[in-house]
Amino acid sequence: MGIRGDAPGEPASVVDQFTAGRFTAGPFTVQPFAARQVAGVAAAVAALLVLLAGRYGYHRDELYFLVAGRHPAWGYVDQPPLTPLLGRASTAVFGDGPTGLRVVPALAAAASITVVALLARELGAGRRGQVLAACGTAASAFVLATGHLLNTSTFDLLACLTVGLFTVRLLRTGDGRWWVAVGAASGVALLNKDLVVLLAAAVVPAVAVVGPRRALRGRWPVAGVGVALLVSLPNLWWQAAHGWPELTVAGGISDKDGADNRLMFVPMQILYLSPVLVPVWLAGLRRLLRDPEVRWARAFAVAAPVLCVLVIAAGGKPYYAFPLLLVLMAAGCEPVAQRLAARPRRGRAAFAGWLAFAAAVNVVITLPVLPARLVPAVNRIYREQGEQIGWPELADAAADGWSAVPAGLRSRAVIFVTNYGEAGALDRYGPRHGLPGAYSGHMSLADWGPPPDTSDGPVLLLHPDGYAAVERYFTGCRVVARADNGHGVPNEEQHTPVLLCSGTTRPWSALWPELRYYY
């Protein structure tokens, strides 16, 4: 069955009213958007995220983004500029603290919930199906986790879902002008992370193989690519000028974590949403492959496993494939909603109960609802919980170490840390102890060093246990303090030694290339 354009008499505008009433385009009638119900779900999730935003503390990545945001650039060695800039904007508008930083991620999570509901609508869902899509997304462990923290994955999910929504709209209507919207959304996604390239590498060949192929013909696809390149050009230029360091970081992820990522890929696809929602996205996969009403969207059913293969082959993180999993769930919501509507009330209540239970479990695992002393209970499942605890205590330990530096030598002394979390923690909490800024060779922090060679006095060195090899660059090192987060949370910085070294083996300018590392 081919694709029809917009119905006769309907405005042939690229900016179609997503929330308008019924209109026919394609083999079914697109239902009105359940705006009130979907907005209620999205707002409830955003409110919960903001309410809990300040319960623990900053995540190590957030501390890094705060530092990067004060060094604005069109790119960094490990990421494009968007997330650090959004972090800076969020704290400027909503306050300088964990809650202020996390308002924008909470809003992004609410937007992602809304976009998945719109995807379900584009794929034929009525009010019940759209609400199911919103509730399923809201219950997702990954959506809750990324909505709580400011991270590249937070905005990458929203950007990729938006690209998916515009692509579905393009395929359903056959209006090539939607390529401009696809290109613009892809360009914004590229300003945040490069994962949209993987998405395109899966979806475009799938459209070429299973159709509708006419969506790839004409001048509009070229225009879309041009818009994407134009929007992302500043970062592409920066990366090219600096030797494409993001590829080096990606290679490090694959080399260091690739085996674990491949091993955990399938389990994480189940857990990112919930085992309760597996039947929903499987129903979506089957529907896209077999239902003639959505045959025009069959490419997504082909692209989803292709994307999985690409991610596994690259050794990438399992969440790289998550956006298309949500598209499959959106496709499955209408048939599942119809089956639930046909069941007795007890059957509908049972499904709602299981979904609520899944959401509650995911809230406990991903959000800071437990007392800090109980975090070890969930840290083995979701280690990012523990990464939000202990940073002020790390600065306290560094202050204890700094007090051991003779007062007459402090003007030539340097604090050196081994990762961006530690550097960000000392940047955030060090000033209240009178500590100088810390240096590090990790990621883009290396670009903001080295210390001047005139800083040839003592070195206060912090490194997690297991990274003792860095000590070979320094002389006369002895442990003068240790970090303790006070809650027994087994994160990377727990019991970090603080060493006082008499100096460096060579001038900082000579050591710096060897101290730099990416992942």
N, C-alpha and C positions, 0 to 999 in steps of 0.2 A: 504494500500500500504506500503510495507516494505521499509527499507532504503538500498540503495546500497552503497557500498564502493567507493573509488576513481575510476575514470574511468580507463579502461585498458591503460597501457602505461604511466600513470601519476605517478610521484614519490610519494611513500607512506610515506611521511614525515609528522611528527607532525607539523613542522614549515612550513605549506603550505603558498604559496605566496598569501596573502590576496588581494594584488593589482595587481595580474597577470591578463592575458587576460581570455577569456572564458574557462571554463572547466565544465565538467558534473560530478556531484556527487549528487545523489538523483534524484527526478523526473523531475527536470528542469535544464536548463543551467544557471549557475551562470555568471552574466554579469561582464564585466570589471568594476573596481572601478573608479568612476568619481572623480579622485583625484584632478584635477585642480579646479573643481567647488566647491567641498567640502572644500578643503584647503582655497579657497577664502572666503567662508562663515566663517569658523573657524578663519581665520586670521583677518577678519573684526571685529568679536566679541572680540577677544583678544585685538586688537588695541583700540577699544572703551573702554574696561574695564581698560586698562592701562592709557588711556588718562584721564579718570575720577577718577582714583584711589585716588588721593590726594585732591579731591574737599572738602571733609569734614575733618574728622579726624578718629582716630582709633575707632573701635567697642570695647565694653567692653570685649568680648571674645578674641579679638586680643591682647588686653593689657595683659590679663591673659596668653595667649600662649607665649607672649614675655618673661614674667617672668618665666614661666615653662621651656621655652627653655634654660634658663640659669641655670636650675636645672635638667640636663639630667638624666633620669632614664628609666628603661624598662616599666614603667607604672606610672599612676597617679590615684588618687581615682576616677576620673570621666572619664578617657579616657586612651587609650594606648598612646605610645610615638610619633607616626608618625607626627601628625599635629604640635606640638610644635617644633619638629626637623626641619620640612620643613619651618616653620616660621623663625627659626634661620638661616637656610641656605639661604632663600630668601633675608633676610636683609643683610647677609654677602656678597652675590653676587651682589645684585641690589641696595643696599643702605639702610641706617637706617632711614626709614620714612614710612608713609602709602603706598606710591607708590612702594617702594622697597619691602615691605612686601607682596603686592598684585600682583606682577608679576606672581608668581607661581600659585595662584588661577586662574588668567586669562588664563594661559597656560593649567591648568586643565580643564577649561570650554571649551577651544578649542579642547582639546583631547576628552572630552565627546561628543561634536558635531560630531567629526569624528567617534567615536565608534558607535554612533546611526546610522550614514550613513552606516557603515560597517554591522551593524545588518540588516538594510533594504536590503543590497546587499545579505547577506546570506539567506534572506527570499525571494529572487527572484526579487528584485527591479532592474530596469535598471537605466540609468542615471537620468531620470526625477524623479523617485521614490527616489533615493539616495539624490538628491538635495533637494527634498521636506522634507526628513527626517532631513537633516542638517538645513534647514531653520526653520522647526518647532521646533527643539531643540534650535536653536539660539533665537527664539522668546519667549521661555519659561521663565516665571517669576522666577521660581526656579533656572534655569540654570544661568540666569543673576545675581540673588541675590547671589548665592553661588560662582559665578565667581568673584564677586566684593570683597568679604570678605574672609579672611583666617579663615576657620572653619573646624571642622571635617566633616560636611555635604558636603563640597566642594570635598574632596578627597574620601569620602564614595560613592558619586554618581559615580565618575569615576571608582572606584574599582568594585562596584557592576555591572556597565554596562560592564566592561571588563569580569567579571565572566559570565555574561549573554551571551556575544559574544562567548566566548570559549565554553560555554555549547551548544549554538545553533550549533556551528561548530561540536561539538561532536555528537549531535543528528543527524545532517544532513549527516555526512560522515560515522557514525558508527565506527570511528577509536577511540578505547578506549584510545590510547595514549594521546588524548586531556585531559584526566583526570588529567594529570600532570600539564598542563597549568591552568586548572580550580583550582587545589589545590594551585598552586603558587599564583595565583591572589587572591584566598580566604585568604591565609595566610597573604598577604600584607594588604588586607581589614581588617583582624583581628588586625593588628598592628595600625589601625586607629580608628576602632569602631567595635562593635560586631553585627551590623545590618545584616551582611552577613549570620549570623546564621539563622535569620528569613527568608532570601531569600532561603537558603537551605531547611529550614523546610517546605517551600511551594513547591519548584520545585521538590525535590527528590521524595516525595510521589506522586506528580502529574505524574511524569514519571512512577512510579511503577503502577499507576492505569490505565493510558491511553496509556502508551508506548512512545517510543520504549523500552521495558523492557530489551532488551539485552544490553542496555547501562549501566545497573546496574550490569551486570554479569562479572565474571572473576576477575583478579588481579588488573586491572587498577583503578577501583573505590577505592580499598584499598590503592593503591599507591597515588592517589590524596588526600585522607584524610590524609595520612602520610605526604605528602609534606606540606599541609596546617598546620598541627600541628607542623611540624618542623620549618616552617617559623615564626609562631606566638608563639612558645614555650617560648621565653624570657618574653613576656608580660603575658602569662598564668601563668608562674612560679611566676612572681611578684604579680599578682592578688591573687593567691592561698596563697602566703606567707603573704599577708596583709588582708586576710579574705574576698576576693572578694568584695571590696568596690564599684565596678561599679554596682553590683546588688543592693546595697543600694541606689545609685544614681538613678538607673532605677525605684526602688520602690518609691522614692520621686517624680519623674516625674509623675508616675501613680497616686499617692495619691493626689498631689497638682493640677495637670493639666489634669488628666485623663478624667473628665467629659467634660471639654471644648474641649479636643482633640477628643473625640468621637462625640460631637455635630458638630464640624467643619470638620470632616473627609471628607465627600462627597463633600461639597462646595470647599474644598481646592484641591481635585483631579481635579476639573474643572479648578480652577484658576492657579494651578501650571504650566500647559501648556498654556491654553487659551480656552475660550469657542469656539473660532473659530476652534480649533483642536479636539474638542470632536468627530465630525463625523469621523475623521481620525483614532483615536484609537478605536472607536466602529467598524469601518470597519476592523481594524486589529483583534479585538476580534472575529468578525464573520468569518473572513477568516481563522483564525487558527482553529476554530471549524468545519468549513464546507468544506473548499477547500482541495480536496485530494492531491494537489501538495505540501501542507505544513502540511499534516497530521502528519508528524514526529515531528512537533513543537507544536502540540496541547497541550502538557503539560503546555506550558506557558499561554494558555488561561484558563486552570484550576487553575494554580498556582496564577495568579493575584488576583482573588477574595479570594482565600484561604489566601494569604498574607494580604489582607485587613481585613479579619476576625481576623487574628492573631493580627494585630496592634490594631484594635478596642478593642479586648478582653483585651489586655495588657494595654490599655490606653496610648499607645505610640503616638508620634507626627505623624501627617498625612503624612509628607514627607517620612516616613519610607517605604511606599509602592510605592514611585515614580519611582524607577528604572524599575519595571515591567510595569508601565504605559508607559514608553518610549519604551519598547519592543513591546507593543501592537501598539503604534503609528508607529514604524518602520515596523511592519507587514502590517499596513493599507496603507502605502505610495504608494506602487505599484498600487493597484486597484484604489486609488483616483487619482494618476497621470494619469492612463489610461483614467479614466472618464473625467478628465480635458482636456486631449489631444483631446478627441472626441468632446469637446464643441467648440462653436465659440470663436473667440479671445476675445470678450466682456466678456464671462463667465470666461475665464481664468484670464483676467485682474481683474474681480471682486473678485475672490478668492485671488489673489495676493494682491489686495488692502486691503482686510479684514485682511490678515495675517500681512501685513505691519502695519496696524492700531493697531493690537493686540501687535505687537512688540513694537511700539512706546508707547503705554499705559504702558506696562510692564517696559520699560526703565525709564519712568517718576516715576513709583511707586517704583522701586527697586534700581535705580542708582542715584547718587548725581548730578542730572542735575538742580534741582531747587535751587534758592538762599536759604540759611539756614533759613531765616525768613519765607519762605513759606513751610518749612518742615511739620509744623502742619497740612497742608492740606492733606498730604499723610500718616502721622504718624499713623492715626487711622486704615488705611488699612495694613500698613507694618511698624510695630513699630521699626524694626531694623534700619530704617533711623535715627530716633531720638537718637538711642544709639551711634551714631557716632559724636554727637555734645555735647560740654560742658565740656570735660575732662580737658583741660587747665584751664578753669574757676574754676573747682573744686579744682585744685591744688592752684589756687590763693586764694580761700577761706580758704583752709587749712593753707596757709602761713599767712593769716591775723590772724587766730586762734593761730598759733604758736608764733606770735609776742606778744601774751598776756601771754605766759609762762614766768615767771621771769627768767632772764638770769642765775641766780645762780642755778636754778633747772633743766635746760634743759639737763644736762648730765645724769639725772636720769628719764627724761620724756620719754613717749612712745606715738606714734601715733597708734591708733587702728581704723580700718575700718571694716565694716560689710560684704563687698562682694569683689569678686576678681576684679571687674571693678574699684572700688575705689582704691584698693591696686595697681593695674596696672597703674592707672593714676598718683598716687603719685610716683610710681617707675619711671615713664617716665618723668614727669614734675616737681616733687618735688626737684630734685637736683639743678635746677636753682634758687630756692628760699632758698637753704641751708637747706632743710628739711631732717631729718633722714628717713631711710626706715620705711615703715608702716608695721604693723602686722595685720593679720586677721585669723579668725578661719574657713574661707570658703574654701571648697574643699581641694585641696592639699596645699594651703597656710598654713593650720594648721600644716602640716608636717614640715614647715620651721620656726616654732616657738616652744615654746612661748618665749616672752622676758625673759631675766634673772630676777630672783627674786630681784636682786640688783637694778633693774629699778623700784624703789618704789616711784617715784616722781609723778608729775601731768600726767594726761592722756588726750591727745587730741583725742576726739571721734567723728567720722563721721558715721552717719547712715541715710538712707533715711527716710522721714516721713512714719510712719506706722510700724517702727521697733524700737519703743522707749523702748520695753521690755529689750533690751540689757543694758539700763542704770542702771538696778538694780545691776549690777556687779561693779558699780563704785560709788564714793561718791562725794558729793558737785558739781554736774554738772550744768553748766550754758551755755547758748548759747552765743557765742562770734562772730559768723559770719554765713553767709548762702551763699550757692552756687547759682549762677544765670548764666545760659548759654548765656544770652544776646539776645536770639532769641525767647524766649517764647515757646521753644520746650518742650512739657510735658513728658520728659523722667523720669526715676526713680530717677535720681539725682537732678532734678530741685528743687531748694529751700532746698536742703539737709542742715540740721543744723550742724554746727561745734560747739561742746561742749568742754569746758575746765573743766575737773574734777580734784578734788584734789588728787584722788588716786583710788586704787582698794579695794574692800571689803575683799579680801584675796590675798595671793601671786599669781603671775601669774601661777606658776606651778600647783596650786590647782584649779584655775579657768579654765585652758585651756581645759580640757575635756568638760566642760559645754559650752564653747564658740565655740567649733567646731560644724559645721553643714555642710550638704552635698548639699541640693537643696532647 
